[in-house]
Amino acid sequence: MPCSKQPNYFQSMMVLQWPLSYLTIFFILQPLFFCLLFTFLWPLPALYLAWLFLDWKTPEQGGRRSAWVRNWCVWTHIKNYFPITILKTKDLSPEHNYVMGVHPHGLLTFGAFCNFCTEATDFSKIFPGITPHLATLSWFFKIPLIRDYLMAKGVCAVSQPAIDYLLSHGHGNLVGIVVGGVGEALQSVPNTTNLILQNRKGFVRTALQHGAHLVPTFTFGETEVYDQVLFPKDSMMYKFQSLFRRTVGFYFCIFYGQSFRQGTIGLLPYSRPIITVVGEPLPLPKIEKPSHEIVDKYHTLYMDAVHKLFDKHKVQYGCSETQELVFL
């Protein structure tokens, strides 16, 4: 990948605000929200909690996306920081629904976020008639305020009811699943292309049950924007990371990038290009109860499609000719 450039100060602040916005909601706005219950403003949080009770199932029934939120100019600044782009290799027909594998996870999935949760890279213009939904951890949607923020961007829960709903109501819905999940975050190291995919077959089964087309993708540069400290599997730190994963749902990763000053370490990601290549959709038959053999067949076809997509574009987007895609 090209060397990291010195980031623009304003773009850098926009990149930092993205993860910080979740921390702000969780550690500042939420405590403030519940403190209001003990003030004369108590009707405001009380009304929200009542509405939350009535709205509880919305994340599993298509969500509540907002074109206004998806078009915020802050997303464009984040896109330009790296920059982030999306490449279409084939059209996606609005007459079908799609299950899209998102690879690799990376540490903060900058590419998937900008491409599928915002309009910063003009997804709706590149794929007209397609409505993208990026699936993430279900427990996020149980947290007041954060759930509304996520739904506004078109994010859905990575739960069977939520995905089934989107794939069975109308056409033109695309559900993006980061197949490697949080486990792949520990594989996010520069100059590596490891995907946890070998035994991840649930998304193929779901696609078969709905007759949805499978869409392979690969995001070049996603693992290049941070360095990560890796620990031996027998170390106390690795055991702590595993315990944290079982308790919270994702790994506690120690990573670093650059800072505002040239040549210094910080929390800003390196300003390196991130390119998501969207491959040709793989049509699947609709089988309500697919056998293990059928699932294995289409899972193998999908892995082959991802492999071919990677090999075709790897040299153009920063990998060496000898770089191999490894399925774990």
N, C-alpha and C positions, 0 to 999 in steps of 0.2 A: 504494500500500500504506500501511497505518497507520504512523505514526511508530514508531521503535524505542523500546522502554521500557527502563528500567534493569533489567538481569538480576538474578535471585535468585542469591546467591553460590553456594549449593550446586548449583543447576541449571547455573550457568556452569562449575563444576568438572567436572560430568558431561559437558557438551558438549565441553570440552577433552580429557577423557580418551579420547574415541572415536578421534580421529586419533593422539593420543599413545600409545595402547595399541599401535598398529602399530609406531610408532617404538621403543617400549620393547622389544617382542619382537625387532625387527630388530637394534637396536644394543646392547642389553643382554643379553637372555635368550639370544639365539643365540650371541654370543661366549662367554658363560658356559657354555652348553651344550657347546660344542666344547672349552673349556678343561677341562671335567670328564674328557675323554678321557685327560688326562695326570695324573690324580689317582687315588687309590684308589677313587673312585666311578665309574671308567670303565665298569663294566658297565651303568650306567643309560643313558648316551647310546648305548652300543653296542647295547643291546637296542632302543632307539627307532629307530636307524638300520636295524637288521635288519627291524624291523616296518614302517618306512617303505618299504623295498624291496618288501615283500610287499603293501603297501597303496597302491602307487604309482598304480594305475589307478582307485582309488575316486572321485576327483573327476570322472571321466568316466563313472562308472557310478552316477549318482544321488546321490553324496555321502554324508554322514553327519550329518544334521541332529539337533539336540538341542532338545527342547521346553523343557528346563530353561534352556539358554542363551538361547533366544529370549524367555523370560519373565523375564529378569533385571530387577530394578526400575530399574537404571540407564537402561534404554531409555525408561522412562516419564518419568524426569526430563528426558531429552533432548527427548522429545516435548513436554512441558509448557513447555520453555524458549521455544519459538517462538510458539504451539503448532503441532503438525503434526496434520493430520486427513486422512482418506480419505473420499471421497464415492462411493457406489455409485449409478449411474443405472439399471443393469439387473442382474439375477441372472446368475451364471455357473453353468451346469449341471455337476455333477460327472461327467456322462456324456461330457464332451468334454475334450480337451486344448487349451491355449491358448498362443499366442505374443503377448506383450504388449509394445507399444512404449512405452518410458519416455522422456518428453520434459518439459522439456529436461534436459540433463546437469547444468547448474550447475557449481559448483566442487567441492563435496564430496557432492553428491546426498543431502542430508539427508532429503528426502521419501521417495525410493525406499528408502533404508536403513531408516528407521523403519517404513514401511508394509509392506515385503515381506521384510525380514530379521529382524524382531522381531514380537512380539505387542503392542507398545505401543499401537497404534491398533486392536487387536481384529480383525485381518484374518480370523482363523478364524471369528469370530462373524458378521462381515459377509458373508463368502463361505464358508459351510459346505461342507465336502467338497472344497475347492480347496487344493492344496499349492503355495505360491509358491516360486520359485527365481529369484533375481536373478543374472544373468550378469555376470561381471567378467573382467579380464585373466587369461589362462591361466597366465602365468608366476608369478602369486601362489601357485599351487598346487604349485609346485616348491620353495617355501621352507619348510623345517621349521618346525613350530609354527604359523606363520601359516596354512598350508593347513588345519590342524585347526580353528583358530579360525574361519576363514571357512566351512568346511563345517558347523560346528555351528549357524551362523545360517541355513543353507539356501542359501548362495551357491554357484553353480556356475561352471564355466569357460565363457567365451564362445567355445567351440570347437565345431566341427561334431559330433565324436563325443559330446561331453557333452550337447548339445542334442538330437541324434538319439535318444540313450538315453532321455531324459526323456519325449520325445514318442512313444516307441514301446513304453513299458512301463507298462501300466495307463492309468487315466483320472483326470481331475481334476488333472493337472499343469499348472502355469502357469509359463512361462519368461519373465521380464522382461528385455528387451534394451534397453540405453540406445543407441538407434540412432545418435544423433549422435556417440557415442563421445567420446574425449578431445579431439578437434578442436573439439567444441562448448563445451569449457571456456573457450576464448578468446572465445566469444560471450556468456559469462556476465557481463553488465553490467546494472545496474538499469535498468528502463524499456525494455528491449529484449526482443523475442520472436522470435528467429531460431533456426530449427531446421535442422540439416544432415540433410536427408531426401530431397532431390530425386533423388539418385543412389544412395541406400542401399536396395538391393532384395533383398539376400541373405536377410533375415529373412522376406520374403514368399515367396521360393522355398522356404525350409525349411518354412514353414507349409503350403504347397501339397503338398509331398512327403509330409507326414504327415496332411493333411486336418485340421490344427489350426485353430481359429478365431483370427482376429486381433482383438486388443483394443486400441483406441486409448486413450491417457491423456494428460492434461496436468497438470503440477504448477505451479500458480500460486504465486508467491512464491519459487521456487527460486533465481532469479537476483537476488533483492532482498536477500539476507542478507549479501552482501559487496560492497564496491567493489573494482574491479580496475584496475591500471595497465596500459594498453594501449600497445604500442610500434609505430611505423611499420614496415611490412614490409621497408624497406631499412635498418633500424637493426641494429646489432650485437647488441642484446639480443634482437630478434626472431629473428635467425639462431641465436643461442644456444638460444632456446626450441625452435626447429625441430630443432636437433641433439640436444638433450636428449630430445625426443619420439621421434626415430628410434632413439636409443640405449636409452632406458629404457622407452618405451611410453606416456608421458603428458607433458603440457606442464608446464614449470616456470613456474607463474603467480605473479605478485606481487599479493597482495590484502590487504585490511585491513577491519576492522569496528570494533567498539567494545571498550572495556576495562571493568574493574570500576568505574572512576570515571566519573561522568556527564560526557559531552562530550569524552572523550579517545579517541584511536585505539588499537586493540589487535587481537588475533587472534580475539577472540570474534565470532561472527556477530551481526548485528543481530537483535533479538527481534521478528521479523515473521512473521505467519501464513504457513504453507506448507500448501496444500490440493491434494491429488492427486485429480483427478476421473477416475474409471474409466468409460469410455464403453461403449456397446452393442457386444457382440462381432460381428464380421463373419464369417459362415460361409464356409468355403472348401472346394472339392471336393478330393479326394485325387488328385493327379496325380504319379506317380513321377518323370516327366521333363517338367516344365512348360516350354513354349516361352517365348521372350522376350516374345511378344505376350500370353500369359496372365499372366506375371509383371507386365508393365507394366499390364495391366488392373486387377489387384487392388491393385497398388501405388497406382494413381490413386484407386481407391475408398478405400483406407486414408487417403491424404492428405486426401481430401475429408472423411472421418469425423473426423480430427484437427482440421481447420479448423472444421467445424461445432461440435465439442465446445468448442473455444476461444471461438468467437463467442457461443455460448449462455451461457457462464458468465463471460466476461471482466469484465463490469461488476460483477457480484456479488462477484468476488474481487480487486478492486483495479485492474483495467485500465480505461482510458478507452474510451468508445464508439468512438473513432476509431482505437484501437490495432489494428494489423494483424499477423497471423501471417505471417512471411516464411520460405519454404522456400529453403534454399541448396543 
